[in-house]
Amino acid sequence: MAVETDVLDELRRLRTRIPRLTGSLAATVDGLVLAHDVPDTEPEGLAALTVAALGVAYRMTDAASRGDFRELLVRGTGGYVATYAAGTTAVLTLLAEDRVNVGRLHLEGRRSGARIADLLATRVGPGTGRHADRPAPEEHLATMAPAMDRPIGTLPVRTPQRPTHQSRPQTGS
């Protein structure tokens, strides 16, 4: 079974464990959709917004000296959007109605995030290839280690640099 299928199975089990859950999405920290169960929502757009919010949440926890990012909860008039870390390379986003049991949402979201992290750690990349259902070979996991140590939610920061050329004075009046 490919990793996407395993992750999708986990998302579907979430729906049975959390009453009033309306959707779920697992994505990489780069915004690629791994699996989704979000009817009436465009999954790629939700993944992109999740990554943007993740970047802000990561920086906020860092600036406030609160340690590594674990979860983000947003409440709107129509319900909740909750995002949970799924290891260092993925995130889980849950959509729920306004009357959801938030404690249950957190409990199950954290558990599913950990399960998804385990699934991703034991498989080779997003399982789209011919051999995606095979466990990752040890030498491949060793080459992935630097990328897996990268903190989630980090965004590239552009630092201004001095121009390498000298500007010419403007002539004319």
C-alpha positions as CSV (number, residue, x, y, z in Angstrom):
1,M,0.0,0.0,0.0
2,A,1.3,3.5,-0.9
3,V,1.9,6.0,1.8
4,E,-0.9,8.2,0.5
5,T,-3.4,5.4,0.9
6,D,-2.3,4.8,4.5
7,V,-2.6,8.5,5.2
8,L,-6.0,8.7,3.6
9,D,-7.1,5.8,5.7
10,E,-6.0,7.6,8.8
11,L,-7.9,10.7,7.7
12,R,-11.1,8.7,7.2
13,R,-10.7,7.1,10.6
14,L,-10.5,10.6,12.1
15,R,-13.9,11.4,10.7
16,T,-15.4,8.5,12.7
17,R,-13.5,9.4,15.9
18,I,-14.4,13.1,15.9
19,P,-18.1,14.1,15.7
20,R,-18.6,17.3,13.7
21,L,-15.3,17.0,11.8
22,T,-16.0,18.3,8.3
23,G,-12.7,17.7,6.6
24,S,-9.0,16.8,7.0
25,L,-5.8,17.3,4.9
26,A,-2.3,16.0,5.3
27,A,0.4,18.0,3.4
28,T,4.2,18.4,3.4
29,V,5.7,21.5,4.9
30,D,6.3,22.6,1.3
31,G,2.6,22.6,0.5
32,L,2.2,19.3,-1.4
33,V,-1.0,17.5,-0.7
34,L,-0.3,13.9,0.6
35,A,-4.0,13.0,1.1
36,H,-7.2,14.8,1.8
37,D,-10.8,14.3,2.8
38,V,-12.1,17.9,2.3
39,P,-15.4,18.0,0.4
40,D,-16.3,21.4,-1.0
41,T,-12.8,22.7,-0.4
42,E,-9.9,22.9,-2.9
43,P,-7.2,20.8,-1.3
44,E,-4.2,22.5,-3.0
45,G,-5.4,26.0,-1.9
46,L,-5.9,24.8,1.7
47,A,-2.4,23.2,1.7
48,A,-0.9,26.4,0.5
49,L,-2.7,28.4,3.2
50,T,-1.7,25.9,5.8
51,V,1.9,26.3,4.9
52,A,1.6,30.1,5.0
53,A,0.0,29.9,8.5
54,L,2.6,27.4,9.6
55,G,5.4,29.8,8.7
56,V,3.8,32.5,10.8
57,A,3.0,30.1,13.7
58,Y,6.6,28.8,13.7
59,R,8.0,32.3,13.8
60,M,5.6,33.3,16.5
61,T,6.5,30.4,18.8
62,D,10.2,31.2,18.1
63,A,9.8,34.9,18.9
64,A,7.9,34.2,22.1
65,S,10.5,31.5,23.1
66,R,7.8,28.8,23.3
67,G,9.8,26.0,21.7
68,D,9.0,24.1,18.6
69,F,5.7,24.4,16.8
70,R,3.1,21.8,17.8
71,E,-0.3,23.1,16.8
72,L,-2.4,26.0,15.6
73,L,-6.1,26.6,16.3
74,V,-8.2,29.2,14.4
75,R,-11.8,29.8,15.2
76,G,-14.2,31.4,12.8
77,T,-17.9,32.1,13.0
78,G,-18.5,28.8,11.2
79,G,-16.1,26.6,13.0
80,Y,-12.5,25.7,13.6
81,V,-9.3,25.1,11.5
82,A,-6.7,23.2,13.5
83,T,-3.2,22.4,12.2
84,Y,-0.9,19.9,13.9
85,A,2.7,19.0,13.3
86,A,3.1,15.5,11.8
87,G,6.8,15.1,12.4
88,T,9.2,17.6,10.9
89,T,8.2,17.2,7.2
90,A,4.3,17.2,7.2
91,V,1.3,18.8,8.8
92,L,-2.3,17.8,9.4
93,T,-5.1,20.3,9.0
94,L,-8.6,19.6,10.4
95,L,-11.8,21.4,9.7
96,A,-14.6,21.2,12.2
97,E,-18.0,22.7,13.0
98,D,-18.4,25.4,15.6
99,R,-20.0,22.9,18.1
100,V,-17.1,20.4,18.0
101,N,-15.6,19.2,21.2
102,V,-12.3,21.1,21.0
103,G,-10.6,18.8,23.6
104,R,-11.4,15.8,21.5
105,L,-10.3,17.6,18.3
106,H,-6.9,18.2,19.9
107,L,-6.5,14.7,21.3
108,E,-7.3,13.0,18.0
109,G,-5.5,15.6,15.9
110,R,-2.3,15.1,17.9
111,R,-2.6,11.3,17.7
112,S,-3.2,11.3,14.0
113,G,-0.3,13.7,13.5
114,A,2.0,11.3,15.2
115,R,0.6,8.4,13.2
116,I,1.1,10.3,9.9
117,A,4.7,11.2,11.0
118,D,5.4,7.5,11.6
119,L,3.9,6.5,8.2
120,L,6.1,9.1,6.4
121,A,9.2,8.1,8.3
122,T,9.0,4.5,7.2
123,R,8.2,5.1,3.5
124,V,10.1,6.6,0.6
125,G,8.8,10.0,-0.2
126,P,5.3,10.5,-1.5
127,G,4.3,7.1,-2.8
128,T,3.6,7.7,-6.4
129,G,6.2,5.5,-8.0
130,R,6.1,1.8,-8.9
131,H,7.9,0.8,-5.7
132,A,6.2,3.3,-3.3
133,D,4.7,0.6,-1.2
134,R,8.1,-0.8,-0.1
135,P,9.8,0.4,3.1
136,A,12.5,2.9,2.6
137,P,16.0,1.4,2.4
138,E,18.3,2.5,5.2
139,E,20.8,4.2,2.9
140,H,18.0,6.4,1.5
141,L,16.9,7.4,5.0
142,A,20.5,8.4,5.8
143,T,20.5,10.8,2.8
144,M,17.2,12.3,3.9
145,A,18.3,13.0,7.4
146,P,19.4,16.6,6.8
147,A,16.1,17.5,5.2
148,M,14.1,15.8,8.1
149,D,16.0,17.9,10.7
150,R,14.9,21.1,9.1
151,P,12.4,22.8,11.4
152,I,8.8,22.8,10.0
153,G,7.4,26.1,8.9
154,T,10.6,27.8,8.1
155,L,10.4,30.1,5.2
156,P,13.3,31.4,3.2
157,V,14.4,34.8,4.3
158,R,15.8,37.2,1.7
159,T,18.4,39.5,3.0
160,P,19.2,42.6,1.0
161,Q,22.7,42.7,-0.4
162,R,24.8,45.5,-1.8
163,P,24.9,45.7,-5.5
164,T,28.0,44.3,-7.1
165,H,28.2,47.1,-9.7
166,Q,28.8,50.8,-9.2
167,S,25.9,53.0,-10.1
168,R,26.7,55.6,-12.7
169,P,25.8,59.2,-11.9
170,Q,22.9,60.6,-13.9
171,T,23.9,63.1,-16.5
172,G,21.7,65.9,-17.9
173,S,19.5,68.5,-16.3
